[in-house]
Amino acid sequence: MDFAYDARTEELRGKLLAFMDDFVYPAEPVADEQREQLASPWDTPQVVEDLKAEARRQGLWNLFLPDAEYGAGLTNLQYAPLAEITGRSPHLAPTALNCAAPDTGNMELLAQFASDEQKKQWLEPLLSGEIRSAFAMTEPEVASSDATNIETRIERDGDEYVVTGRKWYISGAMNPDCKIFIVMGKTDPDGADVRRQQSMILVPRDTPGVEIRRAMRVYGYEDHYHGGHAEVVFDGARVPASALIGEEGGGFAIAQARLGPGRIHHCMRLIGMAERAIELMCRRAVSREAFGKPLAQQGVVHNWIADARVTVEQLRLLVLKTAWLMDTVGNRGAHAEIQAIKIATPRAVVDIIDKAVQLHGAGGVSQDFPLAELWAAARTLKLADGPDEVHQRSLARRELKKYV
């Protein structure tokens, strides 16, 4: 693969870096101040809407979608350095560019699998940033790391489907702009093939029987900027049969198609989070003294910074290789590499942010610096989109097959 960024990537990098300096970083404290004045902490601060308008004006919009009909038409390799830049301000930048999870994965899913009617009703307003969405898969009563455990039922009743189940950690669902849920449940719980029992269906937020029960905290944070992580109950929620995405029994395959790009996007942004942590670590090191000399002259600080730089460079190369493989041989051909980056990146970035927290002392765990929230977000990604152990299990099996 060619490691040099092509002309279009360089152009967009330049525009995005300027956008971050001129608009996003200055908006961070403003967004916090505005949120304190809102009637609900889940409402969107005005400065975020202003950022979205400016990003659209500059052509920095829907960069994640490789399909030129719906997005910027960038390859994964072209998008990787751009997603990394947004990861430096993960609460604002991805949303400003309409490139925030879970909407990105949902839009990709709808673009690939939805009917024309479903696209018009839900994909188009998502692409324009008019609404938000949520992906309802994880459940509190089962080990959702194994998707075959999902218990939510999607039962056919005449011209309708009836959805019954309890989900939690449904990202984005607390945001009042979240208008649609993509729900994964079982249409054939007794089917012989456990990977053909699940289906996906569109359930509007205002459907009778849908209850947003509470916001789930993540290491004590409610994650207002991403719309929270809600517990949602579907109590006999009825939707038209046309709300089914694809065919009955296709939910597992659709989920796998959705999760591949989602995993690499998380890893791209995680590298940006690590870069932000390194920058904060270096600024702190040259501005504070301890035991008679600057922190920047302490040997252990040298080790932390050097190790962090080496780690980030290694991770970036692995993520770029994975992006290149996804572009050239497809998601299935890059399956092992997708698993590898999902294992390696959150683990390493958690350690880098942890060292930055340590260097900041009490400030590192406070709300005065972004490090504590960055740590919580990175640590959560050791669980989200499949825990490390699931990916390790699958990757090891693939490796062992070479010898049996």
N, C-alpha and C positions, 0 to 999 in steps of 0.2 A: 504494500500500500504506500501511497505517497503521503508523507506527513505534512507537507506544505498546505496551507489553506488556499483554496482557489480564490479567484478575484471576487466572486459574489460574497463568499464568506468573509473575506477581509473587509469588503464594503459594509456589510451588515454589522460586523464586529465593531468597526469604527463608530457607526451610528449608535449602536447599543451602548458602548462604553460612554459616549458623550451623553446619551439619555440617562444613564445611571448617575453620572456626575452632576448633570444639570437639573435633574428632576427627581430621581428615585431617592438618592441618599438624603437630600434636603427634605423630602416628604416624610421620612421615617418619624422624626419627632412630632411633626404636624399631625400625622395620622393618629398617633397615640393621644395627643391633646384633643383632637376632634372626637375620638371614640369615647372619651370620658364625658362628653356633652350629649351623646346620643341617647335617645329614649330607650333603646335596647342595645346591649353590647354586640349583638349579632348583626346590626345594621351596618351598611358600608359607609365609611367616612367619605365626605365629599372629595377629599384630596385623591382618593383612590379612583373615583370616577374621572377626575381631572387627568390623572396619569393615563387612564385608558384612552381618553380622547386624544391626548398628545401622542401616544404610541400609534394609534390609528392614523393620525395625521402624518406621522413620519414613516409609515409603512412597516412598522414593527409589530405586526399583528398576525396571530395564528401561525407563527413560525414553525410550530411543531408538526404540522400536517404535511406529509410528503405529496399528497394528492393536490396538484395545482388547481383543480376545480374548486376545492374548499379552502386550501391554505396557501402557504408561500411556495410550495413545491420544492422544498429543500430535501436533500437526502439526509439520512441519519448522521452521516459524517459531517455534512455542512451545519446541521443543527447543534451538534455536540458542543462546540465552543461557545455558542450563543446561550444554550441552556446553562452552561457553567457560569457565565457572567450573571445570569438572573439568580443563580444560587447564592450570590453574595448578599442579596437582600431577599431571602426566600418568602417573606410575608407580603412583600409588595410587588417586586418585579415580575414574577410569573403571572400574577393576576393582571397587572397593568398591560401585559402583552397578550392576554387571553390564552396563556400557556400554562395555567395552573391545574394541578391535579385536584379532584378527580375528573374535572371537565375534559382534560386532554384525552384521557383514556376513553371516556364516554363518547366523545366526538369521533374518535377513531373507530370505535365499535359501531356507532350509528352510520358512519360513512361507508363502512365495509359490509354491514349485515342488515341494516334497516331497509324497510320498504320505502318507496317514493313518498307515500303518505306520511310515514313516520319521520322521514328526513325533513319534509316541509314543516311539520308541526313542531319538531323538537331540535333537529340538527341546525336548521337555519337560525333560530333565535340564539342558540348556543354559540354559533360561529360569529354572530354579531355582538355577542357579549350582553344581550338583553336579559338573559336568565342564567342561572347556575343549575347544576345537576348533582346527583349522588349515585353511588354504586352500592347496592345493598346486598352484601354477601355474608359477612361475618356474623356468627350467632353466639350468644352467651352460653347456650346449653350443650354445645358440642365443640370438639376440637376442629375448628374451621381450617386449620392448616392442611387437613385432608378434606377437600371439597366434596368428596362423596358422602361426608357426614351430614351435609346440610339437611335440615328438617323442614324448612318452610315449604308449604304445599301450594301448588298452583293447579287448581282443579277445574276442568271444563264443566260448564253448566249451560247447555244450550249455546247461545251466541256470545257467552261471556266466559271469562276465567275468574275464579274466586281465589284470592291470595290470603293465606293465613300463616303467620309466623312472627317471630321476634328476632330482630337484628340489633346489633350494637356496633359502636365505633364506625358509624356510617358518616364518612367525612363529608363536610359541607352541608349536612342536613339542617343545621341550626340556622343557617342563613335564610332569611325570608325570601331572597331571590332564587332559592333552590326550588324549582317548580316541578321537577320530574325525577323519579327514582327508576333506575334499572335494577330490577329485583331478580336474584337468582334463587330458584326453588325447584322442587321436584314435581314433575308432571306424571312420572311413572316410578313411584318409590319401590315397586316390587319387580322392576325390570331386571332381566338376567344380567345385562351389561351395566355395571355400576356407573360407567361414564356416559350412558345414554339416558339416565334417569332425570337429569337436570335440564331445565329450560330457563330462558330469560324473558322477562316481560316488562313493559313500560307501565308504571303506575304513577299518575299525576299526584302531586302533593295534596291537592284538595279533594281527593277521592274519599268518600265516606268509609270509615273503617281504618284510615291511616292516622296514627297518633304519634306525634313526636314527643316522646315521653320525658327525656332529660338529656342534658349535655354530659358526655363522658370527659373526664379530665385525663390529660397525658402528662404524667409526672407533675401533677398539680396545676398545669396550664390548661386553659379551656380553648386555646387556639382560635381566637375570634377572627383572625384575618383569613383563615381557611374555612370559615363557616362552621367550626366546631366538629365534634365527632359524636353523633347522637345515638341514643337508643330509640329505635323505631318499632312500633307494633303494627302489624297488618292483621286486623281482626275482621276477616271476611270481606276484604276490599274487593269490589267488583269492577272489572274493566272489560271493554269489548274484546272479543277474540282477536281482532285485528291488532291488539296491543302486543301480541307475542312477537318477539324478535326472531326471525328465521323460522325454524321448525321445532316441533316438540322433540326433546332429546338432544338438541344442539347446544345447550347451555355450556357444557364443559368445554367443548371445542372453541366456542366463542370466548370464554373466559381466558383460555390459553392464548388466543390471538390478541386479546386485549392486554394481558399482563406483560408480554415480551417488551413492547415499546415502553410501557409504564415503568418497568424495572430499569431500563437503561436511562430514561429521563430522570428518574430519581438519582441515579449514580452521577449523571452529568451535573445536576444541581448540587449534589454533595461535594463535588470537587470545588465548586465555587464557595460553598460554606467553609471548606477547609482553607481556601485561600484567604477568606475574610478573617478566619481565626489566626492564621499566620501573620497577616498584616497587623491585627490588634496586638498579637504577642510581641512583634518587633517594636511597635510604637510604645508599648508599655515598658519593654526592656531598656529602651534608650532614654526614658523619661523618669525612671524611678531608681533610687539607690537603696541598698541594704548592706549592712556590715562594711560600710566605708567605701563602697564603690558601686557604680551603676550595675543594675541587673544584667545589662548587656555584656558585662565583663565576667559574669559568673559562669564557670565551666558547665554546669548542668543546663543552664539556659542555652548555651551554644549547642549542646547535644539535642535538646528539644527542637530547636529551630532547624538544625541540619537534618535531623531524622524526619521532621515534618516535610521539608522540601523534597527529600529523596522519595518519600512515600507518595506525595502528590504527583510527582513526575511519573512514577511507576503506574499509579492508578489511571492517570490520564491516558497513557499509552495503551493500557488494557481496554479502557472504555472506547478509545478511538478505533482500536482493532475490532472490537465488537460491533461498533457502528458500521464500519467498513464491511464486515461480513454480512450484517443484516441487509446492507444495500446490494451486495454482490451475490450472495447465496441464499438470502431469505432468513426469516426468523428461525425456522427449523434448523437450517444449516449453522446458525450461530447459537444454538441452544446451550451448548457447554460454556461458551464464553459469556452469555447472558447470566448463567448461574454463577460463574466465577466472579463477575463484577458485583453481583448482588451479595455474594458472601464477603468479598474483600473490601468493598468501598465503605459501607456503613461501619464496619469494624474498625478500619483504619482512621476514618474521619472522627469517630467518637474519641479515639485516643488523642488525636491532634487537638480537638476542641478541649478535651480534658486538660491537656498541658497548658493551653491558653487560659483556662479558668484558674489553674494553679498559679500561674504567673500573675494574675490579677488579684489574687487573694480574695478578700471579702467581696470586692467589686465583681469578681468573676461569677459569683452566684446571685448577684443582685439584678434588679431591673434596669440599672443604669448602663449596662452593656448588653449586647445581644447574645453573649456567649451561653448563658444558661438555657435560653430558648433554643439556640442552635444545637446544643448538646441533646436536649430532650427530643428534638426533631430527628437528629441523626440516630440516636439510640432506638427510637421507635421504628426506624427503617430496618433494624435487625429482625423485626417481626413482620412489618407490613409487606404485602405482595409475596408472602411465603417466608416463614422464619428460616434463619441460616441453616438449621439442621435439616430441613426438607431439601434445600438446594444441595447441601453436602451429600445427603443420601443419594440423590439422583445423579450428581456428578461422579461420585465414587462408583456407582453401579456402571455408569457409562465407561469409566476408566477400566474397571475390572473386566468388562466384556472383551477387551483386547487380549486377555490372557486365558480365556476359557473357551 
